[in-house]
Amino acid sequence: MAYGYLGVAILSEIVATSFLKQSDGFTKPVPTIVMGVAYVVSFYFLSLALRDIPTGIAYAIWSGIGIVLIAMIAWVVQGQRLDIPAMAGMALIIAGVLVMNLFSKTAGH
């Protein structure tokens, strides 16, 4: 269940960060409200995940997957260009999260 909570936290953070861009510096009320609610949901579910997942592992997964998914959304939705170094960096982030989860004894498995 903890990884389910973490999944919700990641998805909520992605929504929040996407709406952060749309809020235009908090000048647009609806995107600002969606952003705020989504960040609250994200941190709430992250706190639930932290009951069973070590903080360093949970945060690495939350932030790492969030970074990659936000970059992909920015590429697809906002037309942001991703060059080879950016894609290589994201691959390294994914590799790091996988190594931590598959091989680290601190992952709580």
N, CA, C and O of each residue as an XYZ file, in Angstrom:
436
protein
N       0.819     -1.198      0.000
C       0.000      0.000      0.000
C       0.863      1.262      0.000
O       0.468      2.283     -0.564
N       2.033      1.197      0.627
C       2.898      2.370      0.718
C       3.317      2.856     -0.663
O       3.377      4.061     -0.908
N       3.607      1.919     -1.567
C       4.008      2.336     -2.916
C       2.813      2.870     -3.702
O       2.989      3.677     -4.615
N       1.617      2.438     -3.365
C       0.411      3.032     -3.954
C       0.257      4.481     -3.514
O      -0.050      5.356     -4.324
N       0.473      4.731     -2.213
C       0.447      6.105     -1.708
C       1.512      6.958     -2.401
O       1.271      8.110     -2.763
N       2.688      6.364     -2.575
C       3.758      7.097     -3.243
C       3.386      7.410     -4.684
O       3.699      8.490     -5.185
N       2.723      6.479     -5.350
C       2.253      6.716     -6.716
C       1.279      7.882     -6.795
O       1.376      8.718     -7.694
N       0.343      7.941     -5.858
C      -0.601      9.059     -5.808
C       0.144     10.363     -5.547
O      -0.172     11.392     -6.143
N       1.137     10.318     -4.653
C       1.933     11.511     -4.354
C       2.666     12.000     -5.598
O       2.731     13.203     -5.850
N       3.211     11.079     -6.368
C       3.931     11.444     -7.593
C       2.980     12.051     -8.611
O       3.270     13.101     -9.183
N       1.857     11.405     -8.839
C       0.889     11.929     -9.821
C       0.359     13.302     -9.405
O       0.192     14.188    -10.244
N       0.100     13.473     -8.120
C      -0.388     14.769     -7.632
C       0.668     15.849     -7.801
O       0.350     16.988     -8.141
N       1.920     15.492     -7.563
C       3.007     16.455     -7.722
C       3.164     16.857     -9.182
O       3.469     18.012     -9.480
N       2.957     15.920    -10.084
C       3.039     16.217    -11.516
C       1.930     17.184    -11.916
O       2.172     18.141    -12.652
N       0.720     16.936    -11.434
C      -0.396     17.855    -11.699
C      -0.075     19.234    -11.128
O      -0.254     20.249    -11.801
N       0.398     19.263     -9.890
C       0.694     20.539     -9.235
C       1.750     21.329     -9.996
O       1.589     22.528    -10.224
N       2.816     20.667    -10.384
C       3.892     21.363    -11.085
C       3.444     21.830    -12.464
O       3.845     22.902    -12.916
N       2.625     21.045    -13.125
C       2.085     21.462    -14.422
C       1.218     22.711    -14.272
O       1.289     23.627    -15.090
N       0.412     22.738    -13.236
C      -0.434     23.907    -13.010
C       0.351     25.094    -12.457
O      -0.089     26.236    -12.587
N       1.490     24.844    -11.850
C       2.352     25.938    -11.404
C       2.759     26.784    -12.608
O       2.749     28.013    -12.543
N       3.113     26.126    -13.692
C       3.448     26.844    -14.924
C       2.236     27.627    -15.425
O       2.363     28.785    -15.822
N       1.072     27.001    -15.407
C      -0.151     27.636    -15.907
C      -0.651     28.762    -15.011
O      -1.415     29.614    -15.462
N      -0.230     28.777    -13.746
C      -0.699     29.822    -12.825
C      -0.123     31.190    -13.164
O      -0.617     32.217    -12.699
N       0.937     31.190    -13.986
C       1.557     32.446    -14.441
C       1.918     33.335    -13.246
O       1.479     34.480    -13.133
N       2.736     32.757    -12.363
C       3.174     33.527    -11.195
C       2.051     33.807    -10.212
O       2.029     34.863     -9.578
N       1.125     32.880    -10.078
C      -0.036     32.986     -9.181
C      -0.997     34.102     -9.584
O      -1.750     34.600     -8.746
N      -0.981     34.497    -10.848
C      -1.888     35.553    -11.303
C      -3.194     35.002    -11.854
O      -4.142     35.759    -12.061
N      -3.259     33.708    -12.093
C      -4.487     33.083    -12.594
C      -5.065     32.216    -11.484
O      -4.449     31.227    -11.085
N      -6.249     32.581    -10.980
C      -6.789     31.911     -9.790
C      -7.039     30.408     -9.933
O      -6.661     29.645     -9.043
N      -7.660     29.964    -11.020
C      -8.010     28.543    -11.115
C      -6.763     27.655    -11.163
O      -6.675     26.702    -10.389
N      -5.797     27.936    -12.045
C      -4.591     27.099    -12.005
C      -3.846     27.181    -10.665
O      -3.247     26.197    -10.232
N      -3.880     28.336    -10.016
C      -3.225     28.487     -8.718
C      -3.897     27.614     -7.669
O      -3.214     26.983     -6.862
N      -5.218     27.569     -7.670
C      -5.956     26.737     -6.708
C      -5.700     25.257     -6.974
O      -5.444     24.491     -6.045
N      -5.769     24.852     -8.257
C      -5.503     23.447     -8.601
C      -4.092     23.064     -8.152
O      -3.886     21.990     -7.588
N      -3.129     23.943     -8.404
C      -1.759     23.696     -8.004
C      -1.655     23.504     -6.492
O      -1.037     22.547     -6.026
N      -2.254     24.405     -5.736
C      -2.181     24.326     -4.278
C      -2.805     23.055     -3.738
O      -2.226     22.392     -2.877
N      -3.976     22.713     -4.233
C      -4.657     21.495     -3.781
C      -3.830     20.259     -4.138
O      -3.683     19.346     -3.326
N      -3.293     20.239     -5.354
C      -2.514     19.078     -5.785
C      -1.237     18.921     -4.958
O      -0.841     17.798     -4.645
N      -0.587     20.035     -4.599
C       0.602     19.931     -3.741
C       0.228     19.423     -2.353
O       0.961     18.616     -1.781
N      -0.887     19.873     -1.801
C      -1.330     19.374     -0.492
C      -1.598     17.875     -0.571
O      -1.179     17.122      0.308
N      -2.292     17.442     -1.617
C      -2.570     16.009     -1.799
C      -1.260     15.239     -1.927
O      -1.094     14.177     -1.328
N      -0.335     15.781     -2.712
C       0.948     15.113     -2.916
C       1.696     14.920     -1.599
O       2.158     13.820     -1.297
N       1.812     15.982     -0.825
C       2.551     15.861      0.435
C       1.818     14.990      1.448
O       2.455     14.307      2.249
N       0.496     15.005      1.423
C      -0.257     14.137      2.322
C       0.040     12.670      2.007
O       0.349     11.886      2.904
N      -0.054     12.304      0.721
C       0.187     10.915      0.359
C       1.659     10.532      0.504
O       1.969      9.379      0.801
N       2.564     11.485      0.299
C       3.969     11.217      0.562
C       4.167     10.906      2.052
O       4.934     10.011      2.407
N       3.474     11.646      2.913
C       3.598     11.390      4.353
C       3.064     10.011      4.716
O       3.598      9.356      5.611
N       2.010      9.561      4.025
C       1.501      8.208      4.274
C       2.501      7.157      3.806
O       2.704      6.144      4.476
N       3.119      7.397      2.666
C       4.121      6.456      2.150
C       5.304      6.348      3.096
O       5.897      5.279      3.238
N       5.650      7.462      3.746
C       6.809      7.478      4.640
C       6.603      6.646      5.904
O       7.553      6.417      6.652
N       5.389      6.197      6.146
C       5.168      5.303      7.286
C       5.923      3.985      7.094
O       6.388      3.382      8.061
N       6.041      3.540      5.825
C       6.640      2.239      5.549
C       7.887      2.280      4.671
O       8.668      1.329      4.664
N       8.079      3.359      3.940
C       9.236      3.465      3.041
C      10.225      4.436      3.678
O       9.823      5.513      4.120
N      11.505      4.082      3.736
C      12.496      5.008      4.287
C      12.473      6.350      3.539
O      12.248      6.392      2.330
N      12.706      7.420      4.262
C      12.599      8.768      3.711
C      13.470      8.963      2.471
O      12.998      9.474      1.456
N      14.722      8.565      2.547
C      15.627      8.761      1.410
C      15.166      8.038      0.169
O      15.265      8.574     -0.935
N      14.667      6.834      0.329
C      14.181      6.043     -0.804
C      12.913      6.662     -1.369
O      12.797      6.855     -2.579
N      11.959      6.973     -0.492
C      10.692      7.549     -0.951
C      10.918      8.871     -1.675
O      10.325      9.118     -2.725
N      11.770      9.714     -1.116
C      12.005     11.012     -1.729
C      12.734     10.866     -3.060
O      12.444     11.595     -4.008
N      13.673      9.935     -3.137
C      14.381      9.703     -4.395
C      13.419      9.250     -5.485
O      13.503      9.712     -6.623
N      12.519      8.363     -5.146
C      11.535      7.885     -6.123
C      10.592      9.027     -6.497
O      10.349      9.279     -7.677
N      10.061      9.716     -5.483
C       9.101     10.803     -5.700
C       9.694     11.889     -6.588
O       9.078     12.305     -7.569
N      10.874     12.338     -6.243
C      11.470     13.434     -7.007
C      12.008     12.952     -8.350
O      11.851     13.643     -9.356
N      12.635     11.790     -8.383
C      13.215     11.292     -9.626
C      12.174     11.018    -10.692
O      12.304     11.472    -11.829
N      11.149     10.281    -10.327
C      10.094      9.989    -11.295
C       9.354     11.271    -11.659
O       8.976     11.468    -12.813
N       9.150     12.136    -10.679
C       8.496     13.417    -10.955
C       9.273     14.252    -11.961
O       8.684     14.837    -12.870
N      10.594     14.312    -11.804
C      11.432     15.080    -12.733
C      11.278     14.550    -14.149
O      11.074     15.318    -15.090
N      11.375     13.252    -14.294
C      11.305     12.654    -15.628
C       9.921     12.865    -16.247
O       9.819     13.246    -17.413
N       8.869     12.624    -15.486
C       7.526     12.770    -16.041
C       7.186     14.224    -16.354
O       6.539     14.500    -17.364
N       7.607     15.148    -15.513
C       7.378     16.571    -15.794
C       8.106     16.984    -17.069
O       7.552     17.710    -17.894
N       9.333     16.529    -17.232
C      10.085     16.856    -18.449
C       9.391     16.281    -19.683
O       9.349     16.929    -20.729
N       8.853     15.079    -19.567
C       8.146     14.478    -20.698
C       6.850     15.230    -21.015
O       6.514     15.435    -22.181
N       6.135     15.634    -19.981
C       4.908     16.406    -20.189
C       5.245     17.747    -20.835
O       4.555     18.186    -21.755
N       6.296     18.393    -20.357
C       6.709     19.669    -20.942
C       7.090     19.488    -22.411
O       6.841     20.372    -23.230
N       7.681     18.370    -22.737
C       8.065     18.076    -24.115
C       6.827     17.867    -24.991
O       6.727     18.433    -26.080
N       5.885     17.046    -24.505
C       4.706     16.699    -25.300
C       3.683     17.828    -25.328
O       3.175     18.166    -26.397
N       3.370     18.417    -24.181
C       2.287     19.388    -24.071
C       2.750     20.813    -24.372
O       2.066     21.557    -25.075
N       3.905     21.184    -23.841
C       4.356     22.571    -23.952
C       5.386     22.783    -25.059
O       5.831     23.909    -25.283
N       5.766     21.719    -25.748
C       6.706     21.844    -26.843
C       8.148     22.105    -26.427
O       8.958     22.541    -27.244
N       8.475     21.844    -25.170
C       9.859     22.027    -24.716
C      10.745     21.000    -25.404
O      10.398     19.822    -25.478
N      11.854     21.437    -25.890
C      12.773     20.533    -26.577
C      13.687     19.849    -25.572
O      14.181     20.469    -24.631
N      13.897     18.572    -25.791
C      14.815     17.798    -24.961
C      15.955     17.317    -25.849
O      15.736     16.575    -26.807
N      17.165     17.740    -25.527
C      18.309     17.308    -26.310
C      18.882     16.009    -25.728
O      18.394     15.500    -24.719
N      19.908     15.492    -26.373
C      20.505     14.223    -25.958
C      21.021     14.274    -24.511
O      20.770     13.333    -23.758
N      21.733     15.339    -24.087
C      22.165     15.373    -22.686
C      20.989     15.351    -21.699
O      21.081     14.722    -20.645
N      19.894     16.029    -22.032
C      18.719     16.017    -21.147
C      18.136     14.614    -21.045
O      17.797     14.155    -19.955
N      18.022     13.939    -22.173
C      17.480     12.580    -22.162
C      18.428     11.612    -21.445
O      17.982     10.706    -20.741
N      19.735     11.811    -21.630
C      20.703     10.960    -20.935
C      20.613     11.181    -19.423
O      20.680     10.226    -18.649
N      20.464     12.420    -19.010
C      20.306     12.718    -17.589
C      19.069     12.073    -17.000
O      19.106     11.541    -15.890
N      17.968     12.121    -17.746
C      16.744     11.477    -17.260
C      16.914      9.964    -17.190
O      16.389      9.329    -16.275
N      17.638      9.378    -18.140
C      17.899      7.941    -18.095
C      18.721      7.591    -16.855
O      18.491      6.561    -16.221
N      19.671      8.448    -16.516
C      20.473      8.215    -15.307
C      19.625      8.325    -14.040
O      19.827      7.573    -13.087
N      18.675      9.263    -14.032
C      17.776      9.385    -12.879
C      16.969      8.098    -12.723
O      16.864      7.555    -11.623
N      16.406      7.619    -13.814
C      15.628      6.372    -13.774
C      16.508      5.214    -13.321
O      16.093      4.397    -12.500
N      17.722      5.146    -13.856
C      18.649      4.080    -13.459
C      18.954      4.160    -11.964
O      19.011      3.134    -11.286
N      19.148      5.363    -11.454
C      19.416      5.530    -10.029
C      18.269      5.060     -9.157
O      18.488      4.393     -8.146
N      17.043      5.402     -9.543
C      15.869      4.956     -8.789
C      15.768      3.437     -8.833
O      15.471      2.806     -7.819
N      16.012      2.848     -9.998
C      15.956      1.388    -10.110
C      17.030      0.716     -9.264
O      16.747     -0.265     -8.576
N      18.252      1.225     -9.305
C      19.331      0.648     -8.508
C      18.987      0.711     -7.026
O      19.177     -0.263     -6.298
N      18.481      1.854     -6.582
C      18.116      1.985     -5.163
C      17.050      0.968     -4.773
O      17.131      0.357     -3.708
N      16.061      0.790     -5.627
C      14.960     -0.100     -5.285
C      15.282     -1.570     -5.454
O      14.797     -2.405     -4.691
N      16.087     -1.892     -6.436
C      16.363     -3.300     -6.702
C      17.535     -3.857     -5.904
O      17.560     -5.047     -5.590
N      18.500     -3.012     -5.575
C      19.735     -3.521     -4.987
C      20.069     -2.985     -3.603
O      20.876     -3.590     -2.896
N      19.480     -1.881     -3.200
C      19.830     -1.300     -1.910
C      19.100     -2.017     -0.780
O      17.902     -2.287     -0.867
N      19.832     -2.315      0.267
C      19.222     -2.934      1.438
C      18.418     -1.921      2.253
O      17.629     -2.312      3.113
N      18.608     -0.627      1.994
C      17.862      0.393      2.722
C      16.470      0.618      2.157
O      15.693      1.389      2.721
N      16.144     -0.039      1.057
C      14.836      0.161      0.420
C      13.699     -0.454      1.206
O      12.537     -0.240      0.862
N      13.992     -1.199      2.234
C      12.945     -1.738      3.081
C      12.318     -3.010      2.557
O      11.222     -3.377      2.981
N      12.993     -3.696      1.640
C      12.445     -4.935      1.083
C      12.847     -6.120      1.917
O      12.477     -7.251      1.601
